[in-house]
Amino acid sequence: MQRKHFIWVVIAAVLLVGFGGYRFFASTFNTLVGMDQSIKGQLAEIDNQLQRRADLIPNLVETVKGYAAHERQILEALANARARLAGARDIQGRLEANAELSGILSRLLVIVENYPNLKADATFARLMDELAGTENRLAVARRRYNQAVQEFNTTVARFPTRLLAGLYGFSERPFFQAPAEATTPPRVKF
């Protein structure tokens, strides 16, 4: 009778450990999937705001062209940077294209200071307000993305999730970082 009792205890223990292990593996996997989807959603919001900014640029360029026809080089560089951003397929490409576009936009704003009539133009003012609003939304989207990445990367790096993350194919994600040029404000001269 004791031997039969012992077998049932062993079977129950194996089932409990197996079920507990399954729950742990499943829970870890589901957590990582949820975090991964959150990062993808935040990245999509960044893409949305980058697209909004890119859509504003042609109107801004056309408005500036009317006042500053001889500033063709900066306007062409702006159009080319916008095209590179639209063609970027991965996060690294987006980061690089965004940095280039931000730098050129800063130079454009410096040039605009030389044209008081342009600054007073209602269309230009409206476009600049929309661009400023988009930049604010983009900053919020980047911050949220980076928070999601930080949470994900921390979870992936912790033990024992670190062991399982590799098994499941999850690895740390890159942060969306500001370009080095962003630390230096554009110089405006009158």
C-alpha positions as CSV (number, residue, x, y, z in Angstrom):
1,M,0.0,0.0,0.0
2,Q,2.8,2.4,0.8
3,R,4.5,1.8,-2.6
4,K,1.2,2.7,-4.3
5,H,0.9,5.8,-2.2
6,F,4.5,6.8,-3.1
7,I,3.9,6.4,-6.8
8,W,0.9,8.7,-6.6
9,V,2.9,11.3,-4.7
10,V,5.6,11.1,-7.3
11,I,3.1,11.4,-10.2
12,A,1.4,14.4,-8.5
13,A,4.8,16.1,-7.9
14,V,5.9,15.6,-11.5
15,L,2.5,16.9,-12.7
16,L,2.8,20.0,-10.5
17,V,6.4,20.7,-11.5
18,G,5.5,20.2,-15.2
19,F,2.4,22.4,-14.9
20,G,4.4,25.0,-13.0
21,G,7.2,24.9,-15.6
22,Y,4.7,25.2,-18.4
23,R,3.0,28.2,-16.8
24,F,6.4,29.8,-16.3
25,F,7.5,29.3,-19.9
26,A,4.1,30.4,-21.2
27,S,3.9,33.4,-19.0
28,T,7.4,34.5,-19.9
29,F,6.7,34.0,-23.6
30,N,3.4,36.0,-23.4
31,T,5.1,38.8,-21.5
32,L,7.8,39.1,-24.1
33,V,5.3,39.0,-27.0
34,G,3.2,41.7,-25.3
35,M,6.3,43.9,-24.8
36,D,7.5,43.3,-28.3
37,Q,4.1,44.4,-29.7
38,S,4.2,47.5,-27.5
39,I,7.5,48.4,-29.0
40,K,6.2,47.8,-32.5
41,G,3.2,50.0,-31.8
42,Q,5.4,52.8,-30.4
43,L,7.6,52.6,-33.4
44,A,4.6,52.8,-35.7
45,E,3.6,56.0,-33.9
46,I,7.1,57.4,-34.5
47,D,6.7,56.5,-38.2
48,N,3.3,58.2,-38.2
49,Q,4.8,61.4,-36.9
50,L,7.8,61.3,-39.2
51,Q,5.4,60.8,-42.1
52,R,3.3,63.8,-40.9
53,R,6.5,65.9,-40.7
54,A,7.6,64.7,-44.2
55,D,4.2,65.5,-45.6
56,L,4.5,69.1,-44.3
57,I,7.9,69.7,-45.8
58,P,6.8,70.0,-49.5
59,N,4.4,72.8,-48.6
60,L,7.0,74.5,-46.4
61,V,9.6,74.2,-49.3
62,E,7.1,75.7,-51.8
63,T,6.4,78.6,-49.5
64,V,10.0,79.3,-48.9
65,K,10.8,79.1,-52.6
66,G,8.6,82.0,-53.3
67,Y,10.6,84.2,-51.0
68,A,14.1,82.7,-51.2
69,A,14.6,81.4,-54.7
70,H,18.4,81.6,-54.4
71,E,18.3,79.1,-51.5
72,R,17.8,76.2,-53.8
73,Q,20.6,74.1,-52.4
74,I,19.0,73.8,-48.9
75,L,15.6,73.2,-50.4
76,E,17.0,70.4,-52.6
77,A,18.8,68.9,-49.6
78,L,15.6,69.0,-47.7
79,A,13.7,67.2,-50.4
80,N,16.4,64.6,-50.7
81,A,16.5,64.0,-46.9
82,R,12.7,63.6,-46.9
83,A,13.0,61.0,-49.7
84,R,15.6,59.1,-47.7
85,L,13.4,59.1,-44.6
86,A,10.4,57.8,-46.7
87,G,12.6,55.1,-48.1
88,A,14.1,53.9,-44.8
89,R,13.1,50.3,-44.1
90,D,14.7,49.6,-40.7
91,I,15.2,51.4,-37.4
92,Q,18.8,52.3,-38.1
93,G,17.9,53.7,-41.5
94,R,15.1,55.8,-39.9
95,L,17.4,57.0,-37.2
96,E,20.0,58.2,-39.8
97,A,17.5,59.7,-42.2
98,N,15.7,61.5,-39.3
99,A,19.0,62.9,-38.0
100,E,19.8,64.2,-41.5
101,L,16.4,65.7,-41.9
102,S,16.5,67.4,-38.5
103,G,19.8,69.0,-39.3
104,I,18.6,70.3,-42.6
105,L,15.4,71.7,-41.0
106,S,17.6,73.5,-38.5
107,R,19.6,75.1,-41.3
108,L,16.4,76.1,-43.1
109,L,15.1,77.8,-40.0
110,V,18.4,79.8,-39.8
111,I,17.9,80.9,-43.4
112,V,14.3,81.9,-42.8
113,E,15.5,84.5,-40.3
114,N,17.0,86.4,-43.3
115,Y,13.5,86.9,-44.8
116,P,11.2,89.0,-42.6
117,N,8.4,88.9,-45.2
118,L,8.5,85.1,-45.2
119,K,8.3,85.0,-41.4
120,A,5.2,87.2,-41.5
121,D,3.5,85.1,-44.3
122,A,0.3,83.5,-42.9
123,T,0.9,80.3,-44.8
124,F,4.4,80.0,-43.6
125,A,3.4,80.7,-40.0
126,R,0.7,78.1,-40.1
127,L,3.1,75.5,-41.6
128,M,5.7,76.3,-38.9
129,D,3.0,75.9,-36.2
130,E,2.0,72.5,-37.6
131,L,5.7,71.5,-37.9
132,A,6.3,72.6,-34.2
133,G,3.2,70.6,-33.1
134,T,4.5,67.6,-35.1
135,E,7.9,67.9,-33.5
136,N,6.3,67.9,-30.1
137,R,4.2,64.8,-30.9
138,L,7.3,63.1,-32.3
139,A,9.2,63.8,-29.1
140,V,6.4,62.2,-27.1
141,A,6.3,59.2,-29.4
142,R,10.1,58.8,-29.2
143,R,10.0,59.0,-25.4
144,R,7.2,56.4,-25.2
145,Y,9.1,54.1,-27.6
146,N,12.3,54.4,-25.5
147,Q,10.3,53.6,-22.4
148,A,8.9,50.5,-24.0
149,V,12.4,49.5,-25.2
150,Q,13.9,50.1,-21.8
151,E,11.2,47.9,-20.1
152,F,11.6,45.2,-22.8
153,N,15.5,45.3,-22.6
154,T,15.4,45.1,-18.8
155,T,13.1,42.1,-18.9
156,V,15.1,40.3,-21.5
157,A,18.3,40.9,-19.5
158,R,16.9,39.6,-16.2
159,F,17.5,36.1,-15.0
160,P,15.9,33.6,-15.8
161,T,14.1,35.4,-18.7
162,R,17.5,36.0,-20.3
163,L,17.8,32.2,-20.8
164,L,14.3,31.9,-22.3
165,A,14.4,35.1,-24.4
166,G,17.2,33.6,-26.6
167,L,15.2,30.4,-26.9
168,Y,12.2,32.4,-28.0
169,G,14.2,34.5,-30.4
170,F,13.9,37.8,-28.5
171,S,16.9,40.1,-28.1
172,E,17.5,43.7,-26.9
173,R,16.1,46.5,-29.1
174,P,17.9,49.7,-30.0
175,F,16.8,53.0,-28.5
176,F,15.7,55.9,-30.7
177,Q,18.5,58.4,-30.0
178,A,18.8,62.0,-30.9
179,P,21.5,62.8,-33.5
180,A,24.7,64.5,-32.2
181,E,23.7,67.7,-34.0
182,A,20.6,67.9,-31.8
183,T,22.7,68.9,-28.8
184,T,23.7,72.1,-30.5
185,P,21.0,74.7,-31.1
186,P,20.9,76.4,-34.5
187,R,22.5,79.8,-34.5
188,V,20.3,82.7,-35.6
189,K,22.0,85.9,-36.7
190,F,20.3,89.2,-37.5
